[in-house]
Amino acid sequence: MAGPATLRPPSPCAPRWRKMLAAAVLLTAAGCSGVADTPSSPPSTQPPPAPTGTSVPAFDRGRFAAIIPLPGASSMAVAERKVWVLGASGTVARIDPVTNAVIGEPQRVPADAETIAVTQGALWVARVAPGDLGAAGNDAVTRIDLATGRRVATIKVRRGPLDIAATPGAVWVPNADAGGDSVARIDPRTNRLVGRPVKTGASPQSLAVGAGRCGWPTTTPPP
């Protein structure tokens, strides 16, 4: 496990436009669009019009390739050629990155869903029970079969799973309660916790798993 980075917990009072703007496809220096650039279709330099009822600061709009309103959007995952967005009222929407349009019906998830991950036809939902993170709670990870929409398994985890990272061979879940300092592993073949939790810095808030079989947690520095 790589050494932890530090991250200051986000402010609960996000600007109003951030809550209304559910998802935006950003134009990076290398370009970003659903189709390849060709001499007959040069990349546009004009920002798209904002949908009705959506407020976007002018200094940001020049980098947006699309603006897709999704009420209450929070966690996102990119997998299986789709963008998955956790929205309001316990739903997950799918966005086609070629058309930048929401497709299909929303997938229902538990109302206490905190964050999501997608891999190999499964939607993994980390759930945080209401209340103080320093107190015990019925926090869990739920696996949903995307083909049927059926809940396949619910795995109880330690308090405060504020993020989740899924790979074909493992699903990783941090615990960020008042004394949390570890990342647990779920085996997707058995839908059970396996092995010993990996110790991290205090209160791991976010997690990514990538190159070189490394995990990258962010933690909160002591006061």
N, C-alpha and C positions, 0 to 999 in steps of 0.2 A: 504494500500500500504506500503510495507516495505521501510525502509529508503534507500535512494539512495546510490549506491557505486560510485566511481570515476573511470574514464577511460580516459587516455590521447588519443587524436585523433590519429589514425594511420598515419604513414608516407605515402605520396603518392608515394614514390619511393620504391616499394617492390622489393626484389631481383628477378632476372629473373627466377630462378627456381620455385619460388612461383607462378608466372603467368602461367608457362607452366604446372605445376602440378595442375590439376583441382581438383582432389579428391583423398584422400588416406584413406584406412581403417586402423586404428591404432590398434596395438596389445596392449591391456592394461594388467595390472598385472593379471587380471582374465581370460585373453584370449579373442580372437575375431575371429570367423570364421563363415562360412555359415552353418556348420554342427556341431553336438555335438561331443566332444572328446570321443573316445572309445578306448579300448585296441588295436583294429586292425587299428585304425587311429589316432596315437598320433599327437599332435600339432607340426607343423614344426617350427624349430628354424632358418631356413635359409630365409633371405629376398628374395622376388621375384625379378627377373631381371627387370630393368627399361625398359619401352618401348622405341623404337628407337626415338631419338630426345628429350627425357626427361632427364633432369639432376637433380639428387637427391643427397644431401650431404650424405656421407657414415655414418656419426654419427646418421642420422635419419632413414636410410633405414632398420635397424634391427628391427624397431618397426612397419613397414608397412606390412599388410597382403595382400594388393593389391595396384597397382598404375593404375589409370584410367585416361588417358589423355582426357581433355575436354577444348578446347580453350576458354579462357576468363572467366573461371569459377569464380563465386564470392559467392553469397548467396546459402545456402543449407537448406533443410528441410527434416526431417525424419518422414514419416507418411504413413499409409496404406500399410505397409510392403514394402515400396520403399524408396529410397533416391532420392530426387529431387534437381537438380543443375541448377541454373541460369547461362547460358553461354553467349557467344558472339552473337551479331546480333539478340537479342530479341528472344532467345529460352530457353526452359527448358527441360533438359534431365532427363530420369528416369534410375536409377541404381537398379538392383536386388541385394540385399545384400547377397543372397545365392551364386550366381555365380560371383558377382562383375563385371558384364557386363552391358553395356548400352543396354536397351531394347526399342523396339518400335520406332516410329518417334518422333522427338522433338516437343514439344508443343510451338506454336508461342505465344509470349507475346509482349506487347508494347516495343518499342525500348528504352524508357527511364526508363525501369524497374530498380529498385535499390535493391530490396530484395523480398523474397517470403515466403509464408507459405501455408501449405496444411492441410485441414481437411474436412471430410465428403464429399468427391467427388468434392471439390472446390479448385481451385488454386487461392490464393489471392496475388496480385502483387502490391507492393508499388512503386509509380512512382514519380520521382523527376525531375521537369522541369529544363532545362539548366539555367545557370546564378548564380549569387551570392545568397547564401541562405539568406542573409539579405534583399533581395528585394522580392517583390511579385512574385509568380509563380503559374502556373496551376498544382500544385501537386495533386495527386489523388491515390485512391486504386481501382484497377480493379479486379472484380471477374470473373473467367473463369470456366465453367463447364467442368470437365475433361472427361466426357463421350462423349461430342459432340465437345469440343474445342471452343465452342461459348462464347463470352463475355456476361455475364449476366447483369452486372451492373458496373457503374463507380461512385465512391463516392469521391467528392472533399474534401480534408483535408487541414489542416494548413501546412505551409511551412516546408520542410525538414523531410519527413517521411523516416528516414534512416534505419528503421527496422519495422518488423510486427510480431505479435504473434497471432496465431489462436487457439481457443478452440471450442468445439461443440456449446457453447452458446454465444460466443463473439469473435470479432476480435479487437485486440488492436494495436494502431498506435501512436508512439511518434512523436512530432514535434521538430526538432532540429535547427530551423532557429536562426538568431542572438539573438532573444528574446524568443526563444522557451523554455517552462518550463512545458510541460504537456503531458499526454497520453490520447488519445481519444478512445472511444469505438464504434464499429460498430455492429449492431444487424444483424446476418446472415439471420434471418427470413424476415427482411424487406429491408436489404441492405441500411440502413440509420444510420447516427450518432445518438446516443442516450445518454441521461444523460449529466452531466457536465464533462468536461475533468478533469482528476486527476492531480493535481499539483505535480510536481517533482522538482528536482534540475535543474540548468541551462542546457539547450541543451541536452536533453536525446538522447543518441547515439544508444543504443542497449536495447533490452527488452526481457525478458523471463517470461512466466506465467506458474505456476506449482502448487506444493503441497500446500494444505491449502488455495486455492483460492487466492494466493499471486502473485503480479507482482514484477519483479525485474528489474528496469531500471538502466542503467549506465549513469552518467552525467559527464559534464566537469566542473572542479573546476574553480572558477574565477581566473583571472591572478593576 
